[in-house]
Amino acid sequence: SAVTASGSASTASASKPAGIAATGSGAVTPQAVGAPGAAAAGAFGAGTAGASATGAPKAVAAGAIVEATAVAGQAQSCKAWGTKGALLYEDKFDTGLKQWQPEYQQAPGATIAASKGKLQMNLPGDATLWFKQALKGNVLIAYKRKMIMNGGPNDRLSDLNQFWMAKDPNNKNLFTRDGTFKQYDNLTLYYAGIGGNSNTTTRFRKYDKGERTLIAENSNLLQPNKEYNIEIAVYDGCTRMTVDGKEYFAYRDTDPLREGHFAFRTTHSHQEIRDFKVYQLK
């Protein structure tokens, strides 16, 4: 049930969005600027991505990084997250990768394997592991994930990343790539990268129409060999990520992604994942 592959390491970087500043708790808050103020859409609601100083839309190249802003007073926060309902899907990782589609390039020393209750992602390069079943509507995605740091060749504290509600607007078959990060630029999806760029950034983006909009960032970074309890909710036009019960990102989307695929994403790291579950939210 093991799958081997690799890809060139590739992580996206961007300057901090104008109008937000990290607080001591790691959340993002608007800076004190003159009216109309700009707020981080990921923290306070939906905004108009890529607007210029005059209010006219910018022309953005495919795959470009843009910033999401919201006029003060117009943003709406997400307050309701539903209640956990029926268990829709789960993987105890004891029967291989039957529910998963790996994408990465063949290379020595790269392994993805699921057995004895654990999914191992041990990779020298780029990789994406898609959950084959598409998700739809209000759902809660939950799993436990750990960065392994024991001196191995791929033990690098970086890139605990994930995609969700991902679709390819140009192809009904989503699973057509080799894991190289840039190949995902034209998808529509939500993306959270914890400890990216060698554990220096934690960011939340929305990909849409060739733009990788930076919604929010915070100061929470990775710790070695610590198991994180991660939950991602999609509920009535909002989405959020919590880690060990702490809200990392929350976002009300004016054009929400309501269905698509989930994926574990990383580059050059060694990670262990277990107890994957997807619930309906009522």
Phi and psi restraints in degrees (value plus and minus 20) as a CYANA .aco file:
   2 ALA   PHI    -101.4   -61.4
   2 ALA   PSI     127.1   167.1
   3 VAL   PHI    -147.8  -107.8
   3 VAL   PSI     114.8   154.8
   4 THR   PHI    -136.7   -96.7
   4 THR   PSI     124.7   164.7
   5 ALA   PHI    -197.7  -157.7
   5 ALA   PSI     156.4   196.4
   6 SER   PHI    -180.8  -140.8
   6 SER   PSI    -195.2  -155.2
   7 GLY   PHI    -194.6  -154.6
   7 GLY   PSI     144.9   184.9
   8 SER   PHI     -88.9   -48.9
   8 SER   PSI     116.7   156.7
   9 ALA   PHI     -86.0   -46.0
   9 ALA   PSI     111.2   151.2
  10 SER   PHI    -171.3  -131.3
  10 SER   PSI      95.0   135.0
  11 THR   PHI    -145.7  -105.7
  11 THR   PSI     119.5   159.5
  12 ALA   PHI    -106.4   -66.4
  12 ALA   PSI     122.5   162.5
  13 SER   PHI    -148.9  -108.9
  13 SER   PSI     137.3   177.3
  14 ALA   PHI    -178.4  -138.4
  14 ALA   PSI     136.1   176.1
  15 SER   PHI     -91.0   -51.0
  15 SER   PSI     137.6   177.6
  16 LYS   PHI     -81.4   -41.4
  16 LYS   PSI     117.3   157.3
  17 PRO   PHI     -79.4   -39.4
  17 PRO   PSI     119.3   159.3
  18 ALA   PHI     -81.9   -41.9
  18 ALA   PSI     117.7   157.7
  19 GLY   PHI      73.6   113.6
  19 GLY   PSI     -16.3    23.7
  20 ILE   PHI    -149.4  -109.4
  20 ILE   PSI     132.7   172.7
  21 ALA   PHI    -162.6  -122.6
  21 ALA   PSI     122.8   162.8
  22 ALA   PHI     -96.5   -56.5
  22 ALA   PSI     115.9   155.9
  23 THR   PHI    -110.8   -70.8
  23 THR   PSI     156.1   196.1
  24 GLY   PHI     -82.9   -42.9
  24 GLY   PSI     -47.4    -7.4
  25 SER   PHI    -103.3   -63.3
  25 SER   PSI     -24.6    15.4
  26 GLY   PHI      75.8   115.8
  26 GLY   PSI     -24.6    15.4
  27 ALA   PHI    -100.7   -60.7
  27 ALA   PSI     149.1   189.1
  28 VAL   PHI    -129.1   -89.1
  28 VAL   PSI     118.6   158.6
  29 THR   PHI    -153.9  -113.9
  29 THR   PSI     134.7   174.7
  30 PRO   PHI     -90.7   -50.7
  30 PRO   PSI     120.9   160.9
  31 GLN   PHI     -94.3   -54.3
  31 GLN   PSI     139.3   179.3
  32 ALA   PHI     -96.8   -56.8
  32 ALA   PSI      79.5   119.5
  33 VAL   PHI    -148.4  -108.4
  33 VAL   PSI     142.2   182.2
  34 GLY   PHI     -87.3   -47.3
  34 GLY   PSI     136.3   176.3
  35 ALA   PHI     -89.8   -49.8
  35 ALA   PSI     124.2   164.2
  36 PRO   PHI     -97.7   -57.7
  36 PRO   PSI     114.4   154.4
  37 GLY   PHI     -95.2   -55.2
  37 GLY   PSI     137.1   177.1
  38 ALA   PHI    -129.8   -89.8
  38 ALA   PSI     116.8   156.8
  39 ALA   PHI    -144.7  -104.7
  39 ALA   PSI     135.2   175.2
  40 ALA   PHI     -91.7   -51.7
  40 ALA   PSI     100.9   140.9
  41 ALA   PHI     -82.4   -42.4
  41 ALA   PSI     -53.5   -13.5
  42 GLY   PHI     -85.7   -45.7
  42 GLY   PSI     -45.9    -5.9
  43 ALA   PHI    -114.0   -74.0
  43 ALA   PSI     -48.7    -8.7
  44 PHE   PHI    -147.6  -107.6
  44 PHE   PSI     -17.5    22.5
  45 GLY   PHI     110.4   150.4
  45 GLY   PSI    -186.2  -146.2
  46 ALA   PHI    -103.1   -63.1
  46 ALA   PSI     133.5   173.5
  47 GLY   PHI    -159.8  -119.8
  47 GLY   PSI    -195.6  -155.6
  48 THR   PHI    -121.4   -81.4
  48 THR   PSI      89.2   129.2
  49 ALA   PHI     -93.2   -53.2
  49 ALA   PSI     117.4   157.4
  50 GLY   PHI      50.8    90.8
  50 GLY   PSI       6.6    46.6
  51 ALA   PHI    -100.5   -60.5
  51 ALA   PSI     122.8   162.8
  52 SER   PHI    -104.6   -64.6
  52 SER   PSI     155.2   195.2
  53 ALA   PHI     -82.5   -42.5
  53 ALA   PSI     -44.4    -4.4
  54 THR   PHI    -110.6   -70.6
  54 THR   PSI     -25.2    14.8
  55 GLY   PHI      74.8   114.8
  55 GLY   PSI     -29.7    10.3
  56 ALA   PHI     -99.5   -59.5
  56 ALA   PSI     122.9   162.9
  57 PRO   PHI     -82.8   -42.8
  57 PRO   PSI     123.5   163.5
  58 LYS   PHI    -102.9   -62.9
  58 LYS   PSI     131.8   171.8
  59 ALA   PHI    -105.7   -65.7
  59 ALA   PSI     100.5   140.5
  60 VAL   PHI    -138.2   -98.2
  60 VAL   PSI     109.9   149.9
  61 ALA   PHI     -90.0   -50.0
  61 ALA   PSI     130.3   170.3
  62 ALA   PHI     -77.2   -37.2
  62 ALA   PSI     113.8   153.8
  63 GLY   PHI      62.3   102.3
  63 GLY   PSI     -19.2    20.8
  64 ALA   PHI     -94.0   -54.0
  64 ALA   PSI     134.0   174.0
  65 ILE   PHI    -112.1   -72.1
  65 ILE   PSI     106.1   146.1
  66 VAL   PHI    -145.5  -105.5
  66 VAL   PSI     149.6   189.6
  67 GLU   PHI    -131.6   -91.6
  67 GLU   PSI     123.4   163.4
  68 ALA   PHI    -119.7   -79.7
  68 ALA   PSI     109.2   149.2
  69 THR   PHI    -148.8  -108.8
  69 THR   PSI     139.5   179.5
  70 ALA   PHI    -157.2  -117.2
  70 ALA   PSI     117.0   157.0
  71 VAL   PHI     -89.2   -49.2
  71 VAL   PSI     112.4   152.4
  72 ALA   PHI     -76.5   -36.5
  72 ALA   PSI     118.5   158.5
  73 GLY   PHI      71.2   111.2
  73 GLY   PSI     -36.3     3.7
  74 GLN   PHI    -119.1   -79.1
  74 GLN   PSI     -40.0     0.0
  75 ALA   PHI     -93.5   -53.5
  75 ALA   PSI     127.3   167.3
  76 GLN   PHI    -143.7  -103.7
  76 GLN   PSI     108.5   148.5
  77 SER   PHI    -102.3   -62.3
  77 SER   PSI     143.0   183.0
  78 CYS   PHI    -114.7   -74.7
  78 CYS   PSI     103.3   143.3
  79 LYS   PHI    -137.2   -97.2
  79 LYS   PSI     -46.8    -6.8
  80 ALA   PHI    -128.7   -88.7
  80 ALA   PSI     115.8   155.8
  81 TRP   PHI    -146.9  -106.9
  81 TRP   PSI      -5.2    34.8
  82 GLY   PHI      50.0    90.0
  82 GLY   PSI    -193.3  -153.3
  83 THR   PHI    -145.6  -105.6
  83 THR   PSI     129.3   169.3
  84 LYS   PHI     -86.3   -46.3
  84 LYS   PSI     106.4   146.4
  85 GLY   PHI    -129.6   -89.6
  85 GLY   PSI    -156.6  -116.6
  86 ALA   PHI     -87.2   -47.2
  86 ALA   PSI     126.2   166.2
  87 LEU   PHI     -96.3   -56.3
  87 LEU   PSI      96.6   136.6
  88 LEU   PHI    -107.9   -67.9
  88 LEU   PSI     -65.3   -25.3
  89 TYR   PHI    -166.3  -126.3
  89 TYR   PSI     134.1   174.1
  90 GLU   PHI    -175.8  -135.8
  90 GLU   PSI     138.5   178.5
  91 ASP   PHI    -160.8  -120.8
  91 ASP   PSI      98.5   138.5
  92 LYS   PHI    -108.6   -68.6
  92 LYS   PSI     -19.3    20.7
  93 PHE   PHI      35.6    75.6
  93 PHE   PSI      25.8    65.8
  94 ASP   PHI    -143.0  -103.0
  94 ASP   PSI     -13.8    26.2
  95 THR   PHI    -151.7  -111.7
  95 THR   PSI      13.2    53.2
  96 GLY   PHI      59.2    99.2
  96 GLY   PSI    -173.7  -133.7
  97 LEU   PHI    -130.1   -90.1
  97 LEU   PSI      13.5    53.5
  98 LYS   PHI     -80.5   -40.5
  98 LYS   PSI     -48.8    -8.8
  99 GLN   PHI    -115.7   -75.7
  99 GLN   PSI     -12.3    27.7
 100 TRP   PHI    -150.0  -110.0
 100 TRP   PSI     129.7   169.7
 101 GLN   PHI    -140.0  -100.0
 101 GLN   PSI      87.9   127.9
 102 PRO   PHI    -102.1   -62.1
 102 PRO   PSI     127.4   167.4
 103 GLU   PHI    -154.6  -114.6
 103 GLU   PSI      88.1   128.1
 104 TYR   PHI    -191.7  -151.7
 104 TYR   PSI     148.3   188.3
 105 GLN   PHI    -109.0   -69.0
 105 GLN   PSI     123.3   163.3
 106 GLN   PHI     -82.1   -42.1
 106 GLN   PSI     115.7   155.7
 107 ALA   PHI    -184.7  -144.7
 107 ALA   PSI     130.1   170.1
 108 PRO   PHI     -82.8   -42.8
 108 PRO   PSI     121.2   161.2
 109 GLY   PHI      63.8   103.8
 109 GLY   PSI     -17.0    23.0
 110 ALA   PHI    -124.6   -84.6
 110 ALA   PSI     109.0   149.0
 111 THR   PHI    -163.6  -123.6
 111 THR   PSI     116.3   156.3
 112 ILE   PHI    -143.5  -103.5
 112 ILE   PSI     106.5   146.5
 113 ALA   PHI    -168.5  -128.5
 113 ALA   PSI     123.5   163.5
 114 ALA   PHI    -144.7  -104.7
 114 ALA   PSI      99.5   139.5
 115 SER   PHI    -185.5  -145.5
 115 SER   PSI     135.5   175.5
 116 LYS   PHI      33.0    73.0
 116 LYS   PSI      17.1    57.1
 117 GLY   PHI      64.0   104.0
 117 GLY   PSI     -12.0    28.0
 118 LYS   PHI    -156.7  -116.7
 118 LYS   PSI     119.1   159.1
 119 LEU   PHI    -120.3   -80.3
 119 LEU   PSI     101.6   141.6
 120 GLN   PHI    -124.5   -84.5
 120 GLN   PSI     107.3   147.3
 121 MET   PHI    -139.2   -99.2
 121 MET   PSI      84.4   124.4
 122 ASN   PHI    -145.0  -105.0
 122 ASN   PSI      79.5   119.5
 123 LEU   PHI    -158.4  -118.4
 123 LEU   PSI     117.1   157.1
 124 PRO   PHI    -107.0   -67.0
 124 PRO   PSI     -24.5    15.5
 125 GLY   PHI    -169.1  -129.1
 125 GLY   PSI    -180.2  -140.2
 126 ASP   PHI     -86.6   -46.6
 126 ASP   PSI     124.7   164.7
 127 ALA   PHI    -178.6  -138.6
 127 ALA   PSI     124.7   164.7
 128 THR   PHI    -152.1  -112.1
 128 THR   PSI     114.8   154.8
 129 LEU   PHI    -143.1  -103.1
 129 LEU   PSI      85.5   125.5
 130 TRP   PHI    -106.6   -66.6
 130 TRP   PSI     117.4   157.4
 131 PHE   PHI     -97.3   -57.3
 131 PHE   PSI     102.9   142.9
 132 LYS   PHI     -85.3   -45.3
 132 LYS   PSI     -52.6   -12.6
 133 GLN   PHI     -99.0   -59.0
 133 GLN   PSI     104.0   144.0
 134 ALA   PHI     -89.5   -49.5
 134 ALA   PSI     125.4   165.4
 135 LEU   PHI    -126.4   -86.4
 135 LEU   PSI     131.2   171.2
 136 LYS   PHI    -168.4  -128.4
 136 LYS   PSI     121.4   161.4
 137 GLY   PHI      60.9   100.9
 137 GLY   PSI    -171.7  -131.7
 138 ASN   PHI    -105.4   -65.4
 138 ASN   PSI      94.1   134.1
 139 VAL   PHI    -159.3  -119.3
 139 VAL   PSI     138.4   178.4
 140 LEU   PHI    -143.2  -103.2
 140 LEU   PSI     102.2   142.2
 141 ILE   PHI    -124.5   -84.5
 141 ILE   PSI     105.5   145.5
 142 ALA   PHI    -153.3  -113.3
 142 ALA   PSI     121.3   161.3
 143 TYR   PHI    -185.8  -145.8
 143 TYR   PSI     147.0   187.0
 144 LYS   PHI    -134.9   -94.9
 144 LYS   PSI     117.5   157.5
 145 ARG   PHI    -165.9  -125.9
 145 ARG   PSI     119.6   159.6
 146 LYS   PHI    -157.0  -117.0
 146 LYS   PSI     120.9   160.9
 147 MET   PHI    -111.6   -71.6
 147 MET   PSI      97.4   137.4
 148 ILE   PHI    -104.7   -64.7
 148 ILE   PSI     104.1   144.1
 149 MET   PHI    -152.8  -112.8
 149 MET   PSI      65.8   105.8
 150 ASN   PHI    -147.5  -107.5
 150 ASN   PSI       3.8    43.8
 151 GLY   PHI      65.8   105.8
 151 GLY   PSI     -10.3    29.7
 152 GLY   PHI     -94.5   -54.5
 152 GLY   PSI     146.5   186.5
 153 PRO   PHI     -84.1   -44.1
 153 PRO   PSI     -46.3    -6.3
 154 ASN   PHI    -128.1   -88.1
 154 ASN   PSI      -9.8    30.2
 155 ASP   PHI     -98.0   -58.0
 155 ASP   PSI      72.1   112.1
 156 ARG   PHI    -150.2  -110.2
 156 ARG   PSI     107.7   147.7
 157 LEU   PHI    -102.8   -62.8
 157 LEU   PSI      66.0   106.0
 158 SER   PHI    -188.7  -148.7
 158 SER   PSI     127.9   167.9
 159 ASP   PHI      47.6    87.6
 159 ASP   PSI      42.5    82.5
 160 LEU   PHI    -110.8   -70.8
 160 LEU   PSI      69.1   109.1
 161 ASN   PHI    -137.5   -97.5
 161 ASN   PSI     139.0   179.0
 162 GLN   PHI    -175.7  -135.7
 162 GLN   PSI     124.7   164.7
 163 PHE   PHI    -127.1   -87.1
 163 PHE   PSI     129.2   169.2
 164 TRP   PHI    -170.5  -130.5
 164 TRP   PSI     137.7   177.7
 165 MET   PHI      34.2    74.2
 165 MET   PSI      24.1    64.1
 166 ALA   PHI    -110.9   -70.9
 166 ALA   PSI     115.3   155.3
 167 LYS   PHI    -162.4  -122.4
 167 LYS   PSI     135.3   175.3
 168 ASP   PHI    -122.7   -82.7
 168 ASP   PSI      91.9   131.9
 169 PRO   PHI     -86.7   -46.7
 169 PRO   PSI     -33.4     6.6
 170 ASN   PHI    -129.2   -89.2
 170 ASN   PSI     -19.4    20.6
 171 ASN   PHI    -177.3  -137.3
 171 ASN   PSI     104.7   144.7
 172 LYS   PHI     -85.1   -45.1
 172 LYS   PSI     -46.7    -6.7
 173 ASN   PHI    -110.1   -70.1
 173 ASN   PSI      88.1   128.1
 174 LEU   PHI     -94.4   -54.4
 174 LEU   PSI     -46.5    -6.5
 175 PHE   PHI    -111.7   -71.7
 175 PHE   PSI      53.8    93.8
 176 THR   PHI    -150.1  -110.1
 176 THR   PSI      -7.3    32.7
 177 ARG   PHI    -134.3   -94.3
 177 ARG   PSI     151.1   191.1
 178 ASP   PHI    -130.0   -90.0
 178 ASP   PSI      -5.7    34.3
 179 GLY   PHI      76.9   116.9
 179 GLY   PSI     -36.2     3.8
 180 THR   PHI     -81.1   -41.1
 180 THR   PSI     105.9   145.9
 181 PHE   PHI     -75.8   -35.8
 181 PHE   PSI     -63.4   -23.4
 182 LYS   PHI     -81.7   -41.7
 182 LYS   PSI     -43.8    -3.8
 183 GLN   PHI     -87.2   -47.2
 183 GLN   PSI     -32.9     7.1
 184 TYR   PHI    -116.0   -76.0
 184 TYR   PSI     -18.5    21.5
 185 ASP   PHI     -79.6   -39.6
 185 ASP   PSI     -50.8   -10.8
 186 ASN   PHI    -112.5   -72.5
 186 ASN   PSI     -12.8    27.2
 187 LEU   PHI    -102.7   -62.7
 187 LEU   PSI     143.8   183.8
 188 THR   PHI    -123.4   -83.4
 188 THR   PSI     109.4   149.4
 189 LEU   PHI    -193.0  -153.0
 189 LEU   PSI     146.5   186.5
 190 TYR   PHI    -122.5   -82.5
 190 TYR   PSI     123.3   163.3
 191 TYR   PHI    -159.0  -119.0
 191 TYR   PSI     104.5   144.5
 192 ALA   PHI    -138.8   -98.8
 192 ALA   PSI     105.9   145.9
 193 GLY   PHI    -137.0   -97.0
 193 GLY   PSI      91.4   131.4
 194 ILE   PHI    -119.1   -79.1
 194 ILE   PSI     104.8   144.8
 195 GLY   PHI      49.1    89.1
 195 GLY   PSI      17.0    57.0
 196 GLY   PHI     -93.7   -53.7
 196 GLY   PSI     151.3   191.3
 197 ASN   PHI      31.7    71.7
 197 ASN   PSI      35.2    75.2
 198 SER   PHI      39.1    79.1
 198 SER   PSI      25.0    65.0
 199 ASN   PHI      42.9    82.9
 199 ASN   PSI      25.1    65.1
 200 THR   PHI    -140.4  -100.4
 200 THR   PSI     -32.5     7.5
 201 THR   PHI    -158.3  -118.3
 201 THR   PSI     127.5   167.5
 202 THR   PHI    -154.2  -114.2
 202 THR   PSI      96.4   136.4
 203 ARG   PHI    -159.4  -119.4
 203 ARG   PSI     133.5   173.5
 204 PHE   PHI    -143.6  -103.6
 204 PHE   PSI     110.8   150.8
 205 ARG   PHI    -151.7  -111.7
 205 ARG   PSI     137.5   177.5
 206 LYS   PHI    -137.3   -97.3
 206 LYS   PSI     109.8   149.8
 207 TYR   PHI    -117.4   -77.4
 207 TYR   PSI     110.2   150.2
 208 ASP   PHI    -184.9  -144.9
 208 ASP   PSI     111.5   151.5
 209 LYS   PHI      33.5    73.5
 209 LYS   PSI      20.8    60.8
 210 GLY   PHI      60.5   100.5
 210 GLY   PSI     -19.5    20.5
 211 GLU   PHI    -124.1   -84.1
 211 GLU   PSI     119.2   159.2
 212 ARG   PHI    -129.9   -89.9
 212 ARG   PSI      65.0   105.0
 213 THR   PHI     -97.9   -57.9
 213 THR   PSI     104.4   144.4
 214 LEU   PHI    -100.0   -60.0
 214 LEU   PSI      90.4   130.4
 215 ILE   PHI    -107.2   -67.2
 215 ILE   PSI     -65.5   -25.5
 216 ALA   PHI    -181.6  -141.6
 216 ALA   PSI     141.8   181.8
 217 GLU   PHI    -166.4  -126.4
 217 GLU   PSI     139.4   179.4
 218 ASN   PHI    -167.5  -127.5
 218 ASN   PSI    -198.4  -158.4
 219 SER   PHI    -119.7   -79.7
 219 SER   PSI     -10.7    29.3
 220 ASN   PHI     -96.5   -56.5
 220 ASN   PSI     103.9   143.9
 221 LEU   PHI    -141.3  -101.3
 221 LEU   PSI     155.1   195.1
 222 LEU   PHI    -103.7   -63.7
 222 LEU   PSI     130.3   170.3
 223 GLN   PHI    -137.1   -97.1
 223 GLN   PSI     122.5   162.5
 224 PRO   PHI     -88.2   -48.2
 224 PRO   PSI     118.6   158.6
 225 ASN   PHI      38.5    78.5
 225 ASN   PSI       3.9    43.9
 226 LYS   PHI    -121.0   -81.0
 226 LYS   PSI     107.8   147.8
 227 GLU   PHI    -104.7   -64.7
 227 GLU   PSI     105.7   145.7
 228 TYR   PHI    -123.1   -83.1
 228 TYR   PSI     116.9   156.9
 229 ASN   PHI    -116.5   -76.5
 229 ASN   PSI      86.1   126.1
 230 ILE   PHI    -129.2   -89.2
 230 ILE   PSI     115.6   155.6
 231 GLU   PHI    -152.3  -112.3
 231 GLU   PSI     114.7   154.7
 232 ILE   PHI    -141.5  -101.5
 232 ILE   PSI     102.7   142.7
 233 ALA   PHI    -130.9   -90.9
 233 ALA   PSI     121.3   161.3
 234 VAL   PHI    -145.7  -105.7
 234 VAL   PSI      96.4   136.4
 235 TYR   PHI    -170.8  -130.8
 235 TYR   PSI      94.5   134.5
 236 ASP   PHI      28.3    68.3
 236 ASP   PSI      31.4    71.4
 237 GLY   PHI      66.4   106.4
 237 GLY   PSI     -19.7    20.3
 238 CYS   PHI    -136.8   -96.8
 238 CYS   PSI     135.2   175.2
 239 THR   PHI    -161.9  -121.9
 239 THR   PSI     129.3   169.3
 240 ARG   PHI    -172.1  -132.1
 240 ARG   PSI     140.2   180.2
 241 MET   PHI    -143.7  -103.7
 241 MET   PSI     112.6   152.6
 242 THR   PHI    -139.5   -99.5
 242 THR   PSI     126.2   166.2
 243 VAL   PHI    -147.7  -107.7
 243 VAL   PSI      98.8   138.8
 244 ASP   PHI      32.4    72.4
 244 ASP   PSI      19.0    59.0
 245 GLY   PHI      62.9   102.9
 245 GLY   PSI     -24.4    15.6
 246 LYS   PHI    -117.8   -77.8
 246 LYS   PSI     109.8   149.8
 247 GLU   PHI     -93.1   -53.1
 247 GLU   PSI      98.4   138.4
 248 TYR   PHI    -109.0   -69.0
 248 TYR   PSI     -65.6   -25.6
 249 PHE   PHI    -163.0  -123.0
 249 PHE   PSI     123.9   163.9
 250 ALA   PHI    -163.9  -123.9
 250 ALA   PSI     118.8   158.8
 251 TYR   PHI    -169.5  -129.5
 251 TYR   PSI     104.4   144.4
 252 ARG   PHI    -114.3   -74.3
 252 ARG   PSI     100.9   140.9
 253 ASP   PHI    -123.0   -83.0
 253 ASP   PSI     106.3   146.3
 254 THR   PHI     -91.2   -51.2
 254 THR   PSI     -39.0     1.0
 255 ASP   PHI    -152.9  -112.9
 255 ASP   PSI      50.5    90.5
 256 PRO   PHI     -89.0   -49.0
 256 PRO   PSI     130.3   170.3
 257 LEU   PHI    -108.8   -68.8
 257 LEU   PSI      94.8   134.8
 258 ARG   PHI    -124.9   -84.9
 258 ARG   PSI     -28.2    11.8
 259 GLU   PHI    -176.3  -136.3
 259 GLU   PSI     135.3   175.3
 260 GLY   PHI     132.1   172.1
 260 GLY   PSI    -188.0  -148.0
 261 HIS   PHI    -124.9   -84.9
 261 HIS   PSI     132.5   172.5
 262 PHE   PHI    -120.1   -80.1
 262 PHE   PSI     129.0   169.0
 263 ALA   PHI    -167.9  -127.9
 263 ALA   PSI     124.0   164.0
 264 PHE   PHI    -102.4   -62.4
 264 PHE   PSI     114.8   154.8
 265 ARG   PHI    -152.3  -112.3
 265 ARG   PSI     121.3   161.3
 266 THR   PHI    -182.8  -142.8
 266 THR   PSI     155.4   195.4
 267 THR   PHI    -167.6  -127.6
 267 THR   PSI     113.7   153.7
 268 HIS   PHI      22.3    62.3
 268 HIS   PSI      55.0    95.0
 269 SER   PHI    -180.9  -140.9
 269 SER   PSI     151.5   191.5
 270 HIS   PHI    -147.5  -107.5
 270 HIS   PSI      95.6   135.6
 271 GLN   PHI    -151.2  -111.2
 271 GLN   PSI     133.6   173.6
 272 GLU   PHI    -146.8  -106.8
 272 GLU   PSI     110.5   150.5
 273 ILE   PHI    -149.6  -109.6
 273 ILE   PSI     122.4   162.4
 274 ARG   PHI    -170.0  -130.0
 274 ARG   PSI     147.7   187.7
 275 ASP   PHI      36.8    76.8
 275 ASP   PSI      34.5    74.5
 276 PHE   PHI    -102.7   -62.7
 276 PHE   PSI     107.5   147.5
 277 LYS   PHI    -163.3  -123.3
 277 LYS   PSI     129.0   169.0
 278 VAL   PHI    -148.3  -108.3
 278 VAL   PSI     105.0   145.0
 279 TYR   PHI    -133.7   -93.7
 279 TYR   PSI     132.7   172.7
 280 GLN   PHI     -96.6   -56.6
 280 GLN   PSI     122.5   162.5
 281 LEU   PHI    -126.0   -86.0
 281 LEU   PSI     110.2   150.2
